[in-house]
Amino acid sequence: MFNYGYTCYQAERARTPAEQREADAQLGQLFAALGQVLGSLARPVHALRRHSGAGPLGRRACMPAG
């Protein structure tokens, strides 16, 4: 069974400045890692779009005849 009383206590009490700095640092590290993962996943997509000549929506641009 989950202890809701302690969870409510943790949510209601004010954090000390040191605890807040630590939480902010951990959150920053989490988002930095997430950014690296998403960047590495997006790199191949950007390369495919660059080499296919497709526009931002995946459609080829209309080339004027001539």
N, CA, C and O atoms as a DFTB+ gen file, in Angstrom:
264 C
 N C O
     1  1       0.847      -1.176       0.000
     2  2       0.000       0.000       0.000
     3  2       0.894       1.241       0.000
     4  3       1.933       1.268       0.660
     5  1       0.496       2.224      -0.715
     6  2       1.275       3.453      -0.840
     7  2       0.997       4.367       0.347
     8  3      -0.148       4.506       0.776
     9  1       2.038       4.984       0.869
    10  2       1.900       5.856       2.033
    11  2       1.602       7.287       1.568
    12  3       2.527       8.045       1.277
    13  1       0.336       7.656       1.498
    14  2      -0.059       8.974       1.011
    15  2       0.273      10.090       1.997
    16  3       0.489      11.232       1.589
    17  1       0.314       9.775       3.277
    18  2       0.609      10.793       4.278
    19  2       1.984      11.393       4.088
    20  3       2.139      12.611       4.174
    21  1       2.986      10.567       3.830
    22  2       4.338      11.065       3.618
    23  2       4.429      11.841       2.312
    24  3       5.128      12.852       2.239
    25  1       3.733      11.379       1.285
    26  2       3.734      12.080      -0.001
    27  2       3.147      13.476       0.152
    28  3       3.685      14.440      -0.393
    29  1       2.065      13.588       0.879
    30  2       1.455      14.905       1.121
    31  2       2.400      15.791       1.916
    32  3       2.497      16.989       1.651
    33  1       3.092      15.218       2.879
    34  2       4.060      15.988       3.665
    35  2       5.154      16.533       2.754
    36  3       5.514      17.707       2.844
    37  1       5.678      15.687       1.886
    38  2       6.753      16.115       0.987
    39  2       6.269      17.199       0.037
    40  3       7.018      18.121      -0.286
    41  1       5.023      17.098      -0.414
    42  2       4.484      18.078      -1.358
    43  2       4.205      19.417      -0.679
    44  3       4.332      20.467      -1.309
    45  1       3.830      19.391       0.585
    46  2       3.428      20.613       1.266
    47  2       4.584      21.368       1.905
    48  3       4.516      22.589       2.041
    49  1       5.638      20.672       2.297
    50  2       6.712      21.370       3.005
    51  2       7.580      22.152       2.012
    52  3       7.765      21.744       0.866
    53  1       8.091      23.256       2.476
    54  2       8.960      24.080       1.630
    55  2      10.352      23.461       1.576
    56  3      10.866      22.964       2.578
    57  1      10.940      23.500       0.405
    58  2      12.298      22.976       0.254
    59  2      13.309      24.025       0.699
    60  3      13.072      25.229       0.597
    61  1      14.429      23.542       1.189
    62  2      15.510      24.453       1.527
    63  2      16.164      24.897       0.218
    64  3      16.015      24.221      -0.799
    65  1      16.885      26.018       0.225
    66  2      17.560      26.442      -1.003
    67  2      18.516      25.372      -1.552
    68  3      18.637      25.221      -2.768
    69  1      19.182      24.643      -0.681
    70  2      20.098      23.597      -1.144
    71  2      19.332      22.462      -1.828
    72  3      19.772      21.936      -2.850
    73  1      18.175      22.089      -1.252
    74  2      17.353      21.048      -1.875
    75  2      16.826      21.507      -3.231
    76  3      16.769      20.718      -4.174
    77  1      16.444      22.769      -3.334
    78  2      15.928      23.300      -4.599
    79  2      17.022      23.341      -5.656
    80  3      16.775      23.010      -6.816
    81  1      18.241      23.747      -5.263
    82  2      19.363      23.754      -6.215
    83  2      19.652      22.355      -6.719
    84  3      19.898      22.158      -7.908
    85  1      19.624      21.366      -5.803
    86  2      19.885      19.975      -6.188
    87  2      18.811      19.468      -7.150
    88  3      19.122      18.800      -8.136
    89  1      17.554      19.784      -6.863
    90  2      16.453      19.366      -7.743
    91  2      16.597      20.027      -9.111
    92  3      16.373      19.381     -10.134
    93  1      16.968      21.307      -9.140
    94  2      17.154      22.013     -10.407
    95  2      18.317      21.422     -11.198
    96  3      18.238      21.292     -12.420
    97  1      19.393      21.064     -10.505
    98  2      20.549      20.474     -11.186
    99  2      20.180      19.115     -11.786
   100  3      20.570      18.806     -12.912
   101  1      19.434      18.309     -11.038
   102  2      19.018      17.002     -11.550
   103  2      18.080      17.154     -12.743
   104  3      18.182      16.406     -13.716
   105  1      17.175      18.112     -12.669
   106  2      16.264      18.349     -13.776
   107  2      17.026      18.833     -15.009
   108  3      16.710      18.439     -16.132
   109  1      18.022      19.681     -14.802
   110  2      18.844      20.140     -15.917
   111  2      19.603      19.003     -16.571
   112  3      19.702      18.949     -17.797
   113  1      20.141      18.093     -15.771
   114  2      20.855      16.936     -16.321
   115  2      19.901      16.028     -17.095
   116  3      20.259      15.493     -18.144
   117  1      18.696      15.859     -16.576
   118  2      17.708      15.030     -17.254
   119  2      17.366      15.602     -18.624
   120  3      17.332      14.869     -19.612
   121  1      17.112      16.911     -18.689
   122  2      16.749      17.517     -19.958
   123  2      17.939      17.605     -20.918
   124  3      17.745      17.566     -22.133
   125  1      19.153      17.722     -20.402
   126  2      20.328      17.688     -21.272
   127  2      20.463      16.312     -21.924
   128  3      20.751      16.212     -23.117
   129  1      20.255      15.258     -21.143
   130  2      20.314      13.904     -21.694
   131  2      19.188      13.686     -22.700
   132  3      19.400      13.071     -23.746
   133  1      18.002      14.182     -22.392
   134  2      16.880      14.045     -23.307
   135  2      17.158      14.792     -24.613
   136  3      16.830      14.299     -25.693
   137  1      17.750      15.956     -24.517
   138  2      18.102      16.718     -25.712
   139  2      19.112      15.993     -26.573
   140  3      19.019      16.035     -27.800
   141  1      20.078      15.326     -25.956
   142  2      21.057      14.563     -26.722
   143  2      20.396      13.396     -27.440
   144  3      20.705      13.123     -28.600
   145  1      19.492      12.709     -26.759
   146  2      18.803      11.569     -27.378
   147  2      17.948      12.043     -28.544
   148  3      17.994      11.463     -29.628
   149  1      17.168      13.095     -28.323
   150  2      16.313      13.596     -29.399
   151  2      17.131      14.152     -30.555
   152  3      16.746      14.004     -31.715
   153  1      18.250      14.787     -30.250
   154  2      19.120      15.293     -31.307
   155  2      19.707      14.178     -32.142
   156  3      19.804      14.295     -33.364
   157  1      20.102      13.088     -31.486
   158  2      20.669      11.968     -32.228
   159  2      19.598      11.258     -33.053
   160  3      19.905      10.688     -34.100
   161  1      18.348      11.286     -32.595
   162  2      17.268      10.693     -33.381
   163  2      16.873      11.579     -34.554
   164  3      16.461      11.073     -35.597
   165  1      16.991      12.882     -34.398
   166  2      16.586      13.810     -35.449
   167  2      17.639      13.940     -36.540
   168  3      17.310      14.298     -37.671
   169  1      18.887      13.659     -36.227
   170  2      19.960      13.821     -37.200
   171  2      19.725      13.040     -38.497
   172  3      19.877      13.618     -39.573
   173  1      19.362      11.752     -38.444
   174  2      19.112      11.027     -39.693
   175  2      17.920      11.581     -40.476
   176  3      17.930      11.561     -41.706
   177  1      16.905      12.071     -39.784
   178  2      15.746      12.649     -40.464
   179  2      16.157      13.900     -41.215
   180  3      15.750      14.103     -42.359
   181  1      16.960      14.739     -40.582
   182  2      17.432      15.955     -41.246
   183  2      18.291      15.608     -42.458
   184  3      18.197      16.269     -43.492
   185  1      19.124      14.583     -42.342
   186  2      19.973      14.177     -43.462
   187  2      19.122      13.671     -44.624
   188  3      19.413      13.982     -45.779
   189  1      18.090      12.906     -44.338
   190  2      17.216      12.407     -45.404
   191  2      16.491      13.545     -46.098
   192  3      16.374      13.550     -47.323
   193  1      16.010      14.493     -45.340
   194  2      15.310      15.628     -45.944
   195  2      16.256      16.467     -46.792
   196  3      15.871      16.952     -47.856
   197  1      17.489      16.639     -46.330
   198  2      18.462      17.444     -47.044
   199  2      18.791      16.815     -48.400
   200  3      18.948      17.531     -49.389
   201  1      18.896      15.486     -48.454
   202  2      19.318      14.802     -49.675
   203  2      18.155      14.464     -50.597
   204  3      18.381      14.173     -51.772
   205  1      16.927      14.493     -50.110
   206  2      15.797      14.120     -50.953
   207  2      15.242      15.309     -51.720
   208  3      14.511      15.120     -52.692
   209  1      15.566      16.516     -51.312
   210  2      15.043      17.701     -51.975
   211  2      13.624      18.022     -51.562
   212  3      12.983      18.890     -52.156
   213  1      13.127      17.333     -50.552
   214  2      11.769      17.572     -50.090
   215  2      11.730      18.812     -49.212
   216  3      12.714      19.162     -48.559
   217  1      10.590      19.461     -49.208
   218  2      10.402      20.639     -48.374
   219  2      10.117      20.244     -46.937
   220  3      10.252      19.075     -46.576
   221  1       9.726      21.203     -46.119
   222  2       9.498      20.921     -44.701
   223  2       8.326      19.964     -44.451
   224  3       8.267      19.319     -43.404
   225  1       7.398      19.869     -45.402
   226  2       6.258      18.972     -45.228
   227  2       6.440      17.664     -45.986
   228  3       5.519      16.850     -46.045
   229  1       7.612      17.456     -46.564
   230  2       7.872      16.218     -47.270
   231  2       7.440      16.258     -48.721
   232  3       7.518      15.238     -49.405
   233  1       6.990      17.390     -49.212
   234  2       6.583      17.513     -50.608
   235  2       7.715      18.134     -51.408
   236  3       8.442      19.002     -50.924
   237  1       7.843      17.677     -52.617
   238  2       8.871      18.268     -53.483
   239  2       8.377      19.630     -54.000
   240  3       7.190      19.834     -54.253
   241  1       9.322      20.531     -54.141
   242  2       8.972      21.863     -54.642
   243  2       8.662      21.771     -56.120
   244  3       9.278      20.987     -56.842
   245  1       7.706      22.573     -56.575
   246  2       7.364      22.601     -58.010
   247  2       8.470      23.326     -58.751
   248  3       8.809      24.464     -58.426
   249  1       9.027      22.662     -59.743
   250  2      10.104      23.260     -60.531
   251  2       9.491      23.880     -61.786
   252  3       8.717      23.221     -62.481
   253  1       9.823      25.126     -62.084
   254  2       9.285      25.747     -63.306
   255  2       9.856      25.056     -64.557
   256  3      11.037      24.714     -64.606
   257  1       9.014      24.865     -65.538
   258  2       9.460      24.232     -66.785
   259  2      10.307      25.213     -67.558
   260  3       9.991      26.400     -67.634
   261  1      11.362      24.724     -68.120
   262  2      12.143      25.669     -68.900
   263  2      13.474      25.217     -69.101
   264  3      14.268      25.904     -69.744
